[in-house]
Amino acid sequence: MAITLNEEQIERYSRHILLKQVGGKGQKKILESSVLLIGAGGLGSPIALYLAAAGVGTLGIVDFDKVDLSNLQRQPLHHTADVGKLKVASAAQTIAKINHDVKVVPYTTRLNSENIMDIIPNYDVIIDGSDNFPTRYLVNDACVFARKPLVHGSIFLFEGQVTDFIPGKGCYRCLYPTPPPPGAVPSCQEVGVLGVLPGVVGLIQATEALKLILGIGTSLGGYLLIYDALDMEFHKVKLRRNPACPVCGDNPTVTHLIDYEQFCGVGVQADHGSHP
C-alpha cells in the first residue's frame, strides 16, 4: 500500500522534500524501504541513528551482544543506563525516541548458514557493520545468493573503508577471496580504535544506503573509499569484479553457505567494526 505523507511527516522530512533529487516521492521511497543492519555497535550506531532520522520504514537489526561500559566510547546508540541490556533492545528504545515512523525488527541471534537466508531476502539493502571475518564472509555470500546490495564498512585504529557491492558487479570475495589465517589481524579489543572513527565511516555507509534506496548519485559500487583520520585524507581505489571470484565469478566454487566461525578458526566478537 502506497504511503501518503501526513502533515507531521511533511514537516519532519521537509529538508528532504526540498531537495529536487528527493522530494516527496523520494521521501515516500525511504518510508517504504527496508534496511537490514548487521551489528548495533561502533558502525551500527551512527547508521541506525541517521537512517531512523531519515525515516527508513523498516530497520532490521542483528546483534546478540549486550551493552558493555567500554562500548560507550564509540557507540552513541547506547547510553550508560543501557549497560547490561541487549544491544537490539537498547537500539529499539533509542530509535523509538527519535522517530515513531520507523519499525525496528530485532534479531537477537548469531547469524549462521541455517538462519541467514530467512532474514536477508526480506530487505532492500543490507549494511554490514560487523567486526569479524566469519560474519563478513557469510553475509557477503548470502547477499550474492539473494542478489541484494551490500554496503560494507570496516575500521581499524585510525583508518576506515567503505564500499558497495552491487549484485552482478563484484563482492567482498573479489577483494579477499578467502579469510585470513587465525590471529593475522588483531581486533579493536586488542589494539584499540579512535572513538569518532566509526561515526565517520558509519555515516558514509548510511549515505550510501539512502542513495541506493533513492536511486540517486554515484554509489561506491566499483570503488573502495579509504579514510585516514590522522592525515584527514580520503582515497578512492577502483575495484573490479573478479571473474575468478569463488562466489560471484564465472565458475563459482562456493555454491552454498559456510559457517566461517569454524573455517576461520576464530570466535565471533561483538564490537562490530574492525579491519577487513
Protein Blocks (a to p, Z undefined) as FASTA:
>chain_A
ZZdddfklmmmmmmmmmpmklommlmmmmmmpccddehjbfkmmmmmmmmmmnopabacd
ddfbdcdfklmmmmmkbcfklgoiafklmmmmmmmmmomkbccddddddddfklmmmmmm
mpfbdcdfbfbfklmmmmmmmmmmnopacdddddehjaccdddddehiacfklmmmpacd
ehkaccfklnopafklmmmmmmmmmmmmmmmmnopajdfehiacdddfklopaddddddd
dfklcklmmbdcblbdcdfklmnopacdfkopaaZZ
